[in-house]
Amino acid sequence: MDELVKYLTSKIGYTLTFILGFGLPGNVLIFIWNEELYLELDILKLILLSFGITFMLFIPNFILIAEICIIAENILKRKIILSEPYMILFVPISLTVIEIGIAIACKIVNSDFTMNQCWKNIIGPIVVIVILVIMAETIISAFIALFQKNRRKK
């Protein structure tokens, strides 16, 4: 246990990013969305649900940022700042916090705001953008490879 504490304190930036980036937004979302559920759940279930909600939004954001990095590196032929390990985690977590913040703000402003509307207006478009970026990255990579192949033949 002492070794775990030493390791976590040596990586305090990552630890705080993980706790504040994953735990807090989901926790606040659960409280705003359903206060009774928040008060009824025991702490372990609340933590798991908080992290689960945030993680479900983090994955598409992470894929989106990773694909953008791949496209940019293929086009620019150099490493970009988003490829740094801390940025590849910080940017998707920031996007996730912003998305959850928008959902919380919508619920505060309009108490009739539902998860269905949240999916249609916030999460759905993000998933569509991720799919489009992956498709675009594949097409752009194919054209770049074809262009380089034709260029080598000459």
C-alpha positions in Angstrom: 0.0 0.0 0.0 2.9 2.3 0.8 4.3 1.7 -2.7 1.0 2.6 -4.3 0.9 5.9 -2.3 4.5 6.7 -3.3 3.8 6.0 -6.9 0.5 8.1 -7.0 2.2 11.0 -5.3 5.1 10.9 -7.7 2.6 11.1 -10.6 0.3 13.7 -8.9 -0.6 15.4 -12.2 -1.9 12.2 -13.7 -3.6 11.2 -10.5 -5.4 14.6 -10.2 -6.3 14.6 -13.9 -7.8 11.1 -13.5 -9.8 11.9 -10.4 -10.9 15.4 -11.4 -11.4 14.5 -15.1 -13.2 11.3 -14.6 -14.8 11.2 -11.2 -16.0 14.8 -10.6 -17.9 15.4 -13.9 -19.9 12.1 -13.7 -20.6 12.7 -10.0 -22.0 16.2 -10.6 -24.0 14.9 -13.6 -25.6 12.2 -11.4 -26.5 14.7 -8.7 -28.0 17.2 -11.1 -29.9 14.6 -13.2 -31.3 12.5 -10.3 -30.7 13.8 -6.8 -32.7 10.9 -5.2 -30.5 8.3 -7.0 -27.4 10.2 -5.9 -28.5 10.1 -2.2 -29.6 6.5 -2.3 -26.4 4.9 -3.9 -23.6 3.8 -1.6 -20.2 5.3 -2.2 -18.7 2.5 -4.3 -21.7 2.3 -6.7 -21.6 6.1 -7.0 -17.9 6.1 -7.8 -18.3 3.3 -10.4 -21.3 5.0 -12.0 -19.5 8.4 -12.1 -16.4 7.0 -13.7 -18.5 4.9 -16.1 -20.5 7.8 -17.4 -17.4 9.9 -18.0 -15.4 7.0 -19.5 -18.2 6.4 -22.1 -17.7 10.0 -23.3 -13.9 9.9 -23.0 -13.5 7.0 -25.5 -15.0 8.7 -28.6 -13.1 11.9 -27.7 -9.8 10.0 -27.3 -10.4 8.2 -30.7 -11.2 11.6 -32.3 -8.0 13.2 -31.0 -5.9 10.2 -31.8 -7.2 10.2 -35.4 -6.6 14.0 -35.7 -3.0 13.4 -34.6 -2.5 10.6 -37.1 -3.9 12.8 -39.9 -1.9 15.8 -39.0 1.3 13.8 -38.6 0.7 12.1 -42.0 0.1 15.4 -43.7 2.8 17.5 -41.9 5.4 14.7 -41.8 6.4 15.7 -38.3 5.3 15.1 -34.7 2.7 17.5 -33.4 2.2 18.7 -29.9 -1.1 16.7 -29.5 1.0 13.5 -29.8 2.7 14.1 -26.5 1.4 11.7 -23.8 0.0 14.3 -21.5 -1.8 16.1 -24.4 -3.3 12.9 -25.8 -5.0 12.4 -22.4 -5.6 16.0 -21.4 -7.5 17.2 -24.5 -10.0 14.3 -24.6 -10.6 14.7 -20.8 -11.2 18.4 -21.4 -13.6 17.7 -24.2 -15.4 15.2 -21.9 -15.7 17.7 -19.1 -17.1 20.3 -21.5 -19.7 17.9 -22.9 -20.8 16.9 -19.4 -20.9 20.6 -18.5 -23.1 21.3 -21.4 -25.5 18.5 -20.3 -25.5 19.8 -16.7 -26.2 23.4 -17.9 -29.0 22.2 -20.2 -30.6 20.3 -17.2 -30.3 23.2 -14.9 -31.8 25.6 -17.4 -34.5 23.2 -18.6 -35.6 20.7 -15.9 -37.5 18.8 -18.6 -34.3 18.1 -20.5 -34.0 14.3 -20.9 -31.2 11.9 -21.7 -32.8 11.2 -25.1 -32.3 14.9 -25.9 -28.8 14.8 -24.5 -28.0 11.8 -26.8 -29.5 13.5 -29.9 -28.0 16.9 -29.3 -24.6 16.2 -27.6 -23.4 12.6 -27.6 -24.9 11.6 -31.0 -23.1 14.3 -33.0 -19.8 13.5 -31.3 -20.1 9.8 -32.3 -20.9 10.9 -35.9 -17.9 13.2 -36.0 -15.6 10.4 -34.7 -16.9 8.1 -37.4 -16.5 10.8 -40.1 -12.9 11.6 -38.9 -11.9 7.9 -39.0 -13.3 7.6 -42.5 -11.6 10.8 -43.6 -8.3 9.7 -42.1 -8.5 6.4 -43.9 -9.3 8.1 -47.2 -6.6 10.7 -46.8 -4.0 8.1 -45.8 -4.9 6.1 -48.9 -4.4 9.1 -51.1 -1.2 10.0 -49.5 0.2 6.5 -49.9 -1.0 6.5 -53.5 0.6 9.9 -54.2 3.9 8.8 -52.6 3.9 5.5 -54.6 3.3 7.4 -57.9 5.9 9.9 -57.0 8.5 7.2 -56.4 7.9 5.7 -59.8 8.8 8.9 -61.5 
